Amino acid sequence: MTKKSKNTWRSITEHVAKSCQLLLVAKANKGTITGVALGAAAAPLMLPVVGFTAGGVAAGSVAAATQSAVYGAYTCGVFSILQSAGTGAAGAVATVAVGGGCSGGLIGKVVGHFFPFVNRRDKEDEEKETAQCKQSSDEKKLSNDQ
């Protein structure tokens, strides 16, 4: 085997081992991952529902009531970001999506903690996957030794 093909093989086995480990982590945290995905997708879509529209803050909405009670005429911080996102500013929409993903992930983690069936896995599957990852890791070590 040439040096280049050994490096290629080593790279492939390292990638397989990392992918296998990531898959195990993902399977153990299904609730959190689902929460992040749903939160990130839903947060920007909820802006018009609470009153952050393309034309500004909608009259009679939750956003208008919050602006009136808390901020008055001078808004700043989170309210301003939500207002910008409501108008469709790309950076603000991305910020809201990240915030929604973080919130959704936290909710998913809590749900997974209190309702263990969300993240439950069969022992046989877990043992099988762990053995496969260990085998990939052993193959990696073996290829590094050659």
Contacts in CASP RR format, 6 or more apart in sequence:
PFRMAT RR
TARGET T0000
AUTHOR 0000-0000-0000
METHOD contacts of the structure
MODEL  1
MTKKSKNTWRSITEHVAKSCQLLLVAKANKGTITGVALGAAAAPLMLPVV
GFTAGGVAAGSVAAATQSAVYGAYTCGVFSILQSAGTGAAGAVATVAVGG
GCSGGLIGKVVGHFFPFVNRRDKEDEEKETAQCKQSSDEKKLSNDQ
1 9 0 8 1.000
1 146 0 8 1.000
6 143 0 8 1.000
6 146 0 8 1.000
9 143 0 8 1.000
10 140 0 8 1.000
10 143 0 8 1.000
10 144 0 8 1.000
13 136 0 8 1.000
13 139 0 8 1.000
13 140 0 8 1.000
13 143 0 8 1.000
14 140 0 8 1.000
16 136 0 8 1.000
16 140 0 8 1.000
17 133 0 8 1.000
17 136 0 8 1.000
17 137 0 8 1.000
17 140 0 8 1.000
20 129 0 8 1.000
20 132 0 8 1.000
20 133 0 8 1.000
20 136 0 8 1.000
21 133 0 8 1.000
23 129 0 8 1.000
24 129 0 8 1.000
24 130 0 8 1.000
24 133 0 8 1.000
26 33 0 8 1.000
27 121 0 8 1.000
27 129 0 8 1.000
28 119 0 8 1.000
28 121 0 8 1.000
29 109 0 8 1.000
29 119 0 8 1.000
30 118 0 8 1.000
30 119 0 8 1.000
31 105 0 8 1.000
31 108 0 8 1.000
31 109 0 8 1.000
31 111 0 8 1.000
31 112 0 8 1.000
31 118 0 8 1.000
31 119 0 8 1.000
32 105 0 8 1.000
32 108 0 8 1.000
32 109 0 8 1.000
32 112 0 8 1.000
33 105 0 8 1.000
34 108 0 8 1.000
35 101 0 8 1.000
35 104 0 8 1.000
35 105 0 8 1.000
35 107 0 8 1.000
35 108 0 8 1.000
36 101 0 8 1.000
36 102 0 8 1.000
36 104 0 8 1.000
36 105 0 8 1.000
37 101 0 8 1.000
38 101 0 8 1.000
38 104 0 8 1.000
39 97 0 8 1.000
39 100 0 8 1.000
39 101 0 8 1.000
39 103 0 8 1.000
39 104 0 8 1.000
39 105 0 8 1.000
40 97 0 8 1.000
40 98 0 8 1.000
40 99 0 8 1.000
40 100 0 8 1.000
40 101 0 8 1.000
40 104 0 8 1.000
41 97 0 8 1.000
42 100 0 8 1.000
43 96 0 8 1.000
43 97 0 8 1.000
43 99 0 8 1.000
43 100 0 8 1.000
43 101 0 8 1.000
43 103 0 8 1.000
44 85 0 8 1.000
44 93 0 8 1.000
44 96 0 8 1.000
44 97 0 8 1.000
47 53 0 8 1.000
47 82 0 8 1.000
47 85 0 8 1.000
47 86 0 8 1.000
47 96 0 8 1.000
48 58 0 8 1.000
48 86 0 8 1.000
50 61 0 8 1.000
50 62 0 8 1.000
50 63 0 8 1.000
51 57 0 8 1.000
51 58 0 8 1.000
51 61 0 8 1.000
51 62 0 8 1.000
51 63 0 8 1.000
51 64 0 8 1.000
52 58 0 8 1.000
52 63 0 8 1.000
52 82 0 8 1.000
52 83 0 8 1.000
52 85 0 8 1.000
52 86 0 8 1.000
52 87 0 8 1.000
53 86 0 8 1.000
53 87 0 8 1.000
54 86 0 8 1.000
54 87 0 8 1.000
54 88 0 8 1.000
55 87 0 8 1.000
56 83 0 8 1.000
56 86 0 8 1.000
56 87 0 8 1.000
57 63 0 8 1.000
57 64 0 8 1.000
57 67 0 8 1.000
57 83 0 8 1.000
58 64 0 8 1.000
63 79 0 8 1.000
63 82 0 8 1.000
63 83 0 8 1.000
66 79 0 8 1.000
67 75 0 8 1.000
67 79 0 8 1.000
70 79 0 8 1.000
71 79 0 8 1.000
75 83 0 8 1.000
81 92 0 8 1.000
81 95 0 8 1.000
81 96 0 8 1.000
82 92 0 8 1.000
82 96 0 8 1.000
84 91 0 8 1.000
84 92 0 8 1.000
85 91 0 8 1.000
85 92 0 8 1.000
85 93 0 8 1.000
85 95 0 8 1.000
85 96 0 8 1.000
86 92 0 8 1.000
86 93 0 8 1.000
108 118 0 8 1.000
111 118 0 8 1.000
112 118 0 8 1.000
112 119 0 8 1.000
END
